[in-house]
């Protein structure tokens, strides 16, 4: 019985001390729509990383950070089947297509 407890305790300690891994998608497609000043949508390749609810997005020209603690306060996050949308009211909307391509709209071939 004692070896079972020791084994369980060792597994718990290992899990607590193991480094936390970020979920990262390289080569995603980002679509940035800026409102101030109003600009056409800008599409660019980006890397999407998520660690404990904090999201980091980087491209060759743009970098974004969306801390989990700020969700619902300084930005909104919307998870969809095909993309994740981040919006900052009056500033911009950022859509991230983790597959690297925009899905075709219904009726398109």
GIKA-V452640 format. One record per residue. RES is the residue in one letter. PSI is psi in radians with two decimals (none if undefined). OMEGA is omega in whole degrees, 0 to 359 (* if undefined). D_CENTER is the distance of its C-alpha to the mean C-alpha in Angstrom with 2 decimals. Layout:
RES/PSI/OMEGA/D_CENTER, RES/PSI/OMEGA/D_CENTER
This chain:
X/-0.72/180/44.01, X/-0.75/179/43.24, X/-0.59/178/41.54, X/-0.78/178/39.14, X/-0.74/179/38.20, X/-0.71/178/37.86, X/-0.79/179/35.64, X/-0.73/179/33.34, X/-0.71/179/33.32, X/-0.70/179/32.51, X/-0.70/179/29.52, X/-0.79/179/28.19, X/-0.74/179/28.77, X/-0.70/180/27.09, X/-0.65/182/23.94, X/-0.50/183/23.91, X/-0.13/180/24.59, X/2.50/178/22.33, X/2.52/181/19.58, X/2.30/180/16.10, X/2.40/176/13.94, X/2.56/170/10.28, X/2.10/183/8.49, X/2.36/174/8.25, X/2.03/177/8.64, X/2.51/178/11.23, X/0.43/175/12.78, X/2.92/176/10.25, X/2.19/176/11.79, X/2.49/176/10.81, X/1.99/182/13.26, X/2.19/177/14.14, X/1.92/182/16.87, X/2.48/182/18.66, X/-0.46/185/21.27, X/1.65/2/23.20, X/2.67/179/24.77, X/2.28/183/24.24, X/2.72/174/23.20, X/2.74/178/22.71, X/2.44/179/19.25, X/2.13/178/18.03, X/2.39/179/16.36, X/2.69/175/15.24, X/2.47/182/13.78, X/2.87/173/10.69, X/2.36/183/8.88, X/2.10/177/5.17, X/2.47/179/5.48, X/2.23/180/5.13, X/2.00/179/8.69, X/0.71/177/10.62, X/-0.22/177/8.27, X/2.32/184/7.61, X/2.39/178/4.53, X/2.27/182/6.29, X/2.28/180/6.78, X/2.46/174/10.38, X/-3.03/181/13.06, X/-0.47/183/16.81, X/-0.49/188/17.39, X/2.60/172/14.37, X/2.39/181/12.12, X/2.55/174/9.85, X/2.28/179/9.14, X/1.56/180/8.19, X/2.41/181/10.27, X/-0.64/182/10.53, X/-0.33/182/14.20, X/-0.13/181/13.92, X/2.29/182/12.23, X/-0.17/179/15.19, X/-1.10/182/17.04, X/-0.21/177/15.77, X/2.83/176/12.97, X/2.53/177/12.24, X/2.36/178/9.29, X/2.05/177/10.46, X/2.18/177/9.47, X/2.97/179/11.93, X/-0.70/187/13.44, X/-0.28/185/12.73, X/2.93/173/9.60, X/2.32/181/7.01, X/2.30/174/8.86, X/2.33/179/8.80, X/2.44/172/12.46, X/2.00/188/14.84, X/2.23/178/18.26, X/-0.08/183/20.71, X/-1.08/183/18.54, X/2.91/169/15.90, X/2.34/178/13.51, X/2.03/175/10.53, X/2.33/179/9.84, X/2.02/177/7.57, X/1.77/186/9.84, X/-0.38/178/8.76, X/-0.29/181/12.55, X/-0.08/179/13.36, X/2.64/173/15.67, X/2.40/177/16.09, X/2.61/177/17.89, X/2.47/176/21.51, X/2.74/179/22.63, X/2.38/179/25.31, X/-0.18/177/28.64, X/2.63/178/27.43, X/none/*/28.68
